[in-house]
Amino acid sequence: MAEIKNVVIVGGSYAGCSAVLAAKDKLPPGYRIIVIEPRSHFHYTFAFLRASVVPDFERDLFIPYSGLFPEGSPNVLVHAKVSEVTSTHVVLDQSVTDARLSTETTTTIPYAYLIYAAGAKHPSPTEMERISSKEDSVAELKDWQKQIIGAGRIVVVGGGGSGLEIAAEVAERYPRKKVVLVHSRQRYMEAYGEGIHDVIYDILNKFGVHMIFGERVVSSEDVKGGATLVTTTKGTQIEADLVLWCTGLKPQSVPLQSLSPTSVDPKTGFVKVLPTFQIVDSAFPNVFVCGDIADTTDMKLARAAFAQSALVVDNILTLIGVSSSPSSGGAPTLKTRDPLTEPGMWTRGIFMPMGHTGAVAVRLFGRQVAFNSWWWEVVRGKSGENLGADNMWRMLGVELDKTAQ
Ligand SMILES: Cc1cc2nc3c(=O)[nH]c(=O)nc-3n(C[C@H](O)[C@H](O)[C@H](O)COP(=O)(O)OP(=O)(O)OC[C@H]3O[C@@H](n4cnc5c(N)ncnc54)[C@H](O)[C@@H]3O)c2cc1C
């Protein structure tokens, strides 16, 4: 019997799972999907910042993978981390045991096609560090809630999406705490157009957040009484009981570096892709990259990841079709979207929850506009505290049951 060929997906988050959903009913016989993901559950990161402040819905944010592949499916989910990608297989950071793999206990998994969707790392609480069980991850969020309750003075470092969201959540829930937000630029979220800064500024101002612009934090040191002294590039010193680091994202591209060093941008770590979302290395036409880790002009949004992974799956299905009927002749025509010059208009839209209101930026009649979402909250009633996690549960084939989680 011919050996089954693997479409290996590295990373089971938004890009990886949407690739699974796009591919799982379309792969021809003889192929299967293997997802490699170290987290025990899907992490609904959109609501982590709120859940690190507001209690009681933490469990909604960790979704079991059990619905991804129904009983009897040939597809496999492996809980491990890929430490290296070679031209034929991926190397795991630990041995895994599964009777469906070619050798039952193994540290390597061969691939015919690879979708590399390992995303980018953020500091906690934007992303959880404890990932081996739902209980551990929930405990990490609860620990943040306790630390925030216990701190009178909080410095948020970084005025990107994470910093803005957590500053708003803390200041809305605890108006008596002193919240300072240090941002290295002069305006917030400029990639979404000019107007969004003013909307965000007004919301934070209303919550009493002290905003510092054009300064970068250069040091933080422990001082007497358990406090931390934060110092900025301009010499501003702020004493804090708690510092929340919301600084940047770190692409998880190291495992690809030895396979194709030229595909990884040495300065940023993002992976360069062709318009087909294959890596920019003609030696490996079967290696695709999508999601936050791909070096594109798309916003780093799950919506962009969904669109990219759909294109990647279409292209893999085309390549599989050609490889199974080589007599059809000619080079396959793959779908393309120029990753550096064709950002979809939709990728410039955002709804950013800031406490229980939000900043919205959209493109209307060719112009980028921004507004405060308070009216929307009034029209639709109080939005789900979990910021739409229920939809993700459904997408992953499981129903959110608050009593049985
Ligand atoms: C606070 C916040 C709010 C957001 N809100 C929204 C929103 O409302 N709407 C929206 O569209 N986008 C939103 N985003 C952006 C969105 O979260 C990202 O665009 C999305 O997570 C990208 O998905 P990804 O699958 O590419 O990467 P990630 O989500 O980063 O996932 C990467 C996955 O790969 C795994 N992994 C990493 N290294 C390895 C390895 N070596 N081997 C195997 N697996 C590995 C990780 O465990 C992880 O599961 C938000 C982001 C933040 C920070």
Ligand as a Chemical Component Dictionary entry (heavy atoms), coordinates in Angstrom:
data_LIG
# 
_chem_comp.id                   LIG 
_chem_comp.type                 NON-POLYMER 
_chem_comp.pdbx_formal_charge   0 
_chem_comp.three_letter_code    LIG 
# 
loop_
_chem_comp_atom.comp_id 
_chem_comp_atom.atom_id 
_chem_comp_atom.alt_atom_id 
_chem_comp_atom.type_symbol 
_chem_comp_atom.charge 
_chem_comp_atom.model_Cartn_x 
_chem_comp_atom.model_Cartn_y 
_chem_comp_atom.model_Cartn_z 
_chem_comp_atom.pdbx_ordinal 
LIG C1  C1  C 0 -4.708  41.851 21.888 1  
LIG C2  C2  C 0 -4.962  41.406 20.498 2  
LIG C3  C3  C 0 -6.243  41.477 19.977 3  
LIG C4  C4  C 0 -6.486  41.091 18.666 4  
LIG N1  N1  N 0 -7.751  41.210 18.172 5  
LIG C5  C5  C 0 -7.990  40.864 16.883 6  
LIG C6  C6  C 0 -9.309  40.957 16.340 7  
LIG O1  O1  O 0 -10.241 41.382 17.014 8  
LIG N2  N2  N 0 -9.493  40.589 15.057 9  
LIG C7  C7  C 0 -8.483  40.110 14.281 10 
LIG O2  O2  O 0 -8.709  39.775 13.102 11 
LIG N3  N3  N 0 -7.213  39.996 14.765 12 
LIG C8  C8  C 0 -6.953  40.363 16.044 13 
LIG N4  N4  N 0 -5.681  40.258 16.554 14 
LIG C9  C9  C 0 -4.599  39.727 15.711 15 
LIG C10 C10 C 0 -4.599  38.215 15.700 16 
LIG O3  O3  O 0 -4.598  37.727 17.019 17 
LIG C11 C11 C 0 -3.391  37.688 14.950 18 
LIG O4  O4  O 0 -3.365  38.246 13.661 19 
LIG C12 C12 C 0 -3.491  36.170 14.852 20 
LIG O5  O5  O 0 -3.280  35.622 16.132 21 
LIG C13 C13 C 0 -2.464  35.595 13.877 22 
LIG O6  O6  O 0 -2.668  34.223 13.826 23 
LIG P1  P1  P 0 -1.501  33.218 13.450 24 
LIG O7  O7  O 0 -2.149  31.867 13.413 25 
LIG O8  O8  O 0 -0.777  33.681 12.250 26 
LIG O9  O9  O 0 -0.442  33.308 14.627 27 
LIG P2  P2  P 0 -0.587  33.099 16.193 28 
LIG O10 O10 O 0 -1.957  33.393 16.653 29 
LIG O11 O11 O 0 0.561   33.840 16.785 30 
LIG O12 O12 O 0 -0.382  31.555 16.408 31 
LIG C14 C14 C 0 0.791   30.864 16.144 32 
LIG C15 C15 C 0 0.618   29.430 16.621 33 
LIG O13 O13 O 0 1.791   28.706 16.304 34 
LIG C16 C16 C 0 2.206   27.966 17.438 35 
LIG N5  N5  N 0 3.670   27.829 17.343 36 
LIG C17 C17 C 0 4.620   28.780 17.528 37 
LIG N6  N6  N 0 5.838   28.268 17.329 38 
LIG C18 C18 C 0 5.647   26.972 16.986 39 
LIG C19 C19 C 0 6.530   25.914 16.656 40 
LIG N7  N7  N 0 7.852   26.086 16.642 41 
LIG N8  N8  N 0 5.993   24.689 16.393 42 
LIG C20 C20 C 0 4.632   24.495 16.401 43 
LIG N9  N9  N 0 3.766   25.480 16.701 44 
LIG C21 C21 C 0 4.268   26.692 16.980 45 
LIG C22 C22 C 0 1.767   28.808 18.627 46 
LIG O14 O14 O 0 1.627   28.019 19.797 47 
LIG C23 C23 C 0 0.427   29.347 18.127 48 
LIG O15 O15 O 0 -0.645  28.504 18.419 49 
LIG C24 C24 C 0 -5.426  40.620 17.868 50 
LIG C25 C25 C 0 -4.130  40.524 18.394 51 
LIG C26 C26 C 0 -3.905  40.928 19.693 52 
LIG C27 C27 C 0 -2.507  40.861 20.225 53 
# 
loop_
_chem_comp_bond.comp_id 
_chem_comp_bond.atom_id_1 
_chem_comp_bond.atom_id_2 
_chem_comp_bond.value_order 
_chem_comp_bond.pdbx_ordinal 
LIG C1  C2  SING 1  
LIG C2  C3  SING 2  
LIG C2  C26 DOUB 3  
LIG C3  C4  DOUB 4  
LIG C4  N1  SING 5  
LIG C4  C24 SING 6  
LIG N1  C5  DOUB 7  
LIG C5  C6  SING 8  
LIG C5  C8  SING 9  
LIG C6  O1  DOUB 10 
LIG C6  N2  SING 11 
LIG N2  C7  SING 12 
LIG C7  O2  DOUB 13 
LIG C7  N3  SING 14 
LIG N3  C8  DOUB 15 
LIG C8  N4  SING 16 
LIG N4  C9  SING 17 
LIG N4  C24 SING 18 
LIG C9  C10 SING 19 
LIG C10 O3  SING 20 
LIG C10 C11 SING 21 
LIG C11 O4  SING 22 
LIG C11 C12 SING 23 
LIG C12 O5  SING 24 
LIG C12 C13 SING 25 
LIG C13 O6  SING 26 
LIG O6  P1  SING 27 
LIG P1  O7  DOUB 28 
LIG P1  O8  SING 29 
LIG P1  O9  SING 30 
LIG O9  P2  SING 31 
LIG P2  O10 DOUB 32 
LIG P2  O11 SING 33 
LIG P2  O12 SING 34 
LIG O12 C14 SING 35 
LIG C14 C15 SING 36 
LIG C15 O13 SING 37 
LIG C15 C23 SING 38 
LIG O13 C16 SING 39 
LIG C16 N5  SING 40 
LIG C16 C22 SING 41 
LIG N5  C17 SING 42 
LIG N5  C21 SING 43 
LIG C17 N6  DOUB 44 
LIG N6  C18 SING 45 
LIG C18 C19 SING 46 
LIG C18 C21 DOUB 47 
LIG C19 N7  SING 48 
LIG C19 N8  DOUB 49 
LIG N8  C20 SING 50 
LIG C20 N9  DOUB 51 
LIG N9  C21 SING 52 
LIG C22 O14 SING 53 
LIG C22 C23 SING 54 
LIG C23 O15 SING 55 
LIG C24 C25 DOUB 56 
LIG C25 C26 SING 57 
LIG C26 C27 SING 58 
# 
